[in-house]
Amino acid sequence: MTLALSALLTMGSLTACGGKTTDKTVDLTAFYNTLAEEYGWWRTPPPAAKRTS
């Protein structure tokens, strides 16, 4: 427990002292394009089934 608390304290102090910052923007276009390819959202829908009766 003491080790976990000291690790949290160390991480907190490093962040407070100007730790590395990262860009927090996300490219959602690429994310949705990947989903569209995976699930076939860009394909045209199949033709309606014909009734034979």
C-alpha positions in Angstrom: 0.0 0.0 0.0 2.8 2.4 0.9 4.5 1.6 -2.5 1.3 2.4 -4.4 0.9 5.7 -2.6 4.5 6.7 -3.2 4.1 5.8 -6.9 1.0 8.0 -7.1 2.8 10.9 -5.3 5.8 10.6 -7.7 3.5 10.6 -10.8 1.6 13.5 -9.4 4.7 15.6 -8.8 6.1 14.9 -12.2 2.8 16.0 -13.8 2.7 19.1 -11.7 6.3 20.1 -12.7 5.5 20.3 -16.3 5.5 16.7 -17.4 5.2 15.8 -21.1 2.1 17.2 -22.7 0.4 15.6 -25.6 -2.0 16.9 -28.3 -5.5 15.9 -27.3 -7.2 16.2 -30.7 -8.6 13.1 -32.3 -9.1 12.5 -36.0 -12.7 11.1 -36.0 -12.8 11.1 -39.8 -10.2 8.3 -40.0 -12.0 6.5 -37.2 -15.4 6.5 -39.0 -13.8 5.7 -42.3 -12.3 2.6 -40.8 -15.6 1.6 -39.3 -17.3 2.2 -42.7 -14.8 -0.1 -44.4 -15.1 -2.8 -41.7 -19.0 -2.9 -41.6 -19.6 -2.1 -45.3 -21.5 1.1 -44.7 -20.5 2.6 -48.1 -21.9 -0.3 -50.1 -25.3 0.1 -51.8 -28.0 -1.9 -50.1 -29.0 -5.2 -51.6 -32.1 -5.3 -53.8 -35.4 -6.2 -52.1 -36.3 -9.9 -52.2 -39.0 -10.8 -54.8 -42.1 -12.6 -53.6 -42.8 -15.8 -55.5 -46.3 -16.5 -54.2 
